[in-house]
Amino acid sequence: MAGDGTIVLALEGQLRLDDQPALHHAVALARRTPGGRLLVLAGRPETQRLRGPHQRRLEAQALASLRTRLAAAKVPLLHAPQHATAAALASLQPDLQPTAVLACCESRLFADWPIPPERFPRVFADFRRGLERSPEAPLPLPGLAGLEPPQPMGAAAGGDSRSAFPFSGDEPSALARLQHFFFGTGGLRTYKATRNGLVGTEFSSKFSPFLAIGALSVRRIWQELLRYQELRGADEGSEWMKQELLWREFFLWSEQRHGAAFHAPGGIQNRPPEWIEDRERFARWTRGDSGHPLIDAQLNELRATGYLSNRGRQWVASHFVNELRLPWTWGARFFEWMLIDAHPAVNTGNWAYLAGVGSDPRSFGGSPRRFDLARQVGLYDPEQTHRRRWS
Ligand SMILES: Cc1cc2nc3c(=O)[nH]c(=O)nc-3n(C[C@H](O)[C@H](O)[C@H](O)COP(=O)(O)OP(=O)(O)OC[C@H]3O[C@@H](n4cnc5c(N)ncnc54)[C@H](O)[C@@H]3O)c2cc1C
């Protein structure tokens, strides 16, 4: 085999050791290769845009923890997260002549989706109905002699103390959060009733920032869900969590199957955009000056912490499209920069849904759904706790 015996594992934005098929292959190959050694490279995939400030903070925490754990197994980690993997590798020539480069893939429940693009469902209900398989099981950590046992880094330093996501982005913190929410507090059991909350750490799982930087495997979450159901029975909360994880899966596969249309202004419905390209109005909105105090509070939270509840995101996007009549693609790009859990497919899928160009069946041939904000406040923030906190 050519090269200097180095087997490079390119993380491609997947910042964990758990459930990493490519890591297993890389370790096996390094063992088979004469003089073989493993090197881990933290670059970003070619097509991934630069991460925004909140997500970069999380990424740095995840990388610091990975470096320590890999160092214990004498595996070096090269850190170039702002560079595409190919560019990072090129810059290491001629000192490094890898024998093989193996790339990690984004964590999904299913490794393939055996439905041809032209038959891929446009709506979630059909996607769900088509599921005749169970998600694949996660892989355990491969033997890396000397590896430090995972230790959560504790609360994240430097964040806003009011944040609904005060956690550090490292893999041990992600696994600790998974155990805490499923088995520690009863959070999963009551999840269906609490998931539309706005304030605090416990109304929802807070898995999304970990998933977005690949610090947590969705197959690991699913396996723990099944274990929970075995121990405690299949309650409403755990069934609803499955549903939400499948929504994520739906958007990941939709993006892949619909190609460019998925992110286009007319979306998968190919509708002509009806919007006003008012840059001044948009600039005010990005500063948290939308003309509506409820929306401003959401935007203030987003800018300060990078996290926003699902309900808050829905209000902001609906107001942006229906009241401000601004291009939804602008709102989506701003979210993608600001969100601590920014994920292009999940973000666009949700924005397009609310803009009436995506997979909301109610919008086919009709208008986007509209939230009655006065009513929503009465339902979800009757004491104005959120608004007072973020005004
Ligand atoms: C306009 C808009 C933009 C969004 N942008 C993103 C984004 O960039 N990245 C992102 O991860 N989520 C996005 N979401 C989806 C959702 O708001 C977040 O996943 C959720 O609020 C994250 O908090 P949690 O992990 O505590 O969620 P939980 O309620 O605990 O849900 C568990 C997991 O299920 C998945 N999930 C939950 N809701 C959705 C949903 N609506 N669509 C797809 N998957 C879902 C996520 O992986 C989440 O971590 C967006 C929603 C809207 C309305």
The ligand as an ORCA input file, in Angstrom:
! r2SCAN-3c Opt
* xyz 0 1
  C     -38.015     28.089     11.552
  C     -37.367     26.915     12.201
  C     -36.011     26.669     12.036
  C     -35.407     25.549     12.632
  N     -34.056     25.344     12.449
  C     -33.473     24.242     12.990
  C     -32.093     23.985     12.805
  O     -31.368     24.727     12.128
  N     -31.559     22.879     13.400
  C     -32.322     22.014     14.144
  O     -31.793     21.032     14.658
  N     -33.630     22.214     14.309
  C     -34.238     23.305     13.768
  N     -35.576     23.505     13.955
  C     -36.383     22.447     14.584
  C     -36.619     22.544     16.105
  O     -37.054     23.835     16.443
  C     -35.364     22.214     16.907
  O     -34.819     20.983     16.486
  C     -35.698     22.074     18.401
  O     -36.325     23.224     18.876
  C     -34.412     21.814     19.137
  O     -34.580     21.728     20.519
  P     -34.565     20.294     21.224
  O     -33.412     19.510     20.776
  O     -34.709     20.546     22.669
  O     -35.875     19.662     20.598
  P     -36.818     18.457     21.090
  O     -38.196     18.984     21.097
  O     -36.325     17.843     22.338
  O     -36.726     17.437     19.885
  C     -35.785     16.358     19.860
  C     -35.093     16.357     18.527
  O     -36.044     16.129     17.483
  C     -35.678     16.872     16.314
  N     -36.715     17.865     16.012
  C     -37.546     18.486     16.878
  N     -38.364     19.351     16.224
  C     -38.030     19.258     14.909
  C     -38.490     19.901     13.727
  N     -39.469     20.831     13.746
  N     -37.907     19.581     12.553
  C     -36.926     18.653     12.498
  N     -36.435     18.018     13.574
  C     -36.975     18.330     14.775
  C     -34.371     17.588     16.654
  O     -33.293     16.796     16.218
  C     -34.418     17.671     18.183
  O     -33.135     17.763     18.762
  C     -36.198     24.642     13.384
  C     -37.567     24.894     13.540
  C     -38.145     26.012     12.975
  C     -39.614     26.249     13.165
*
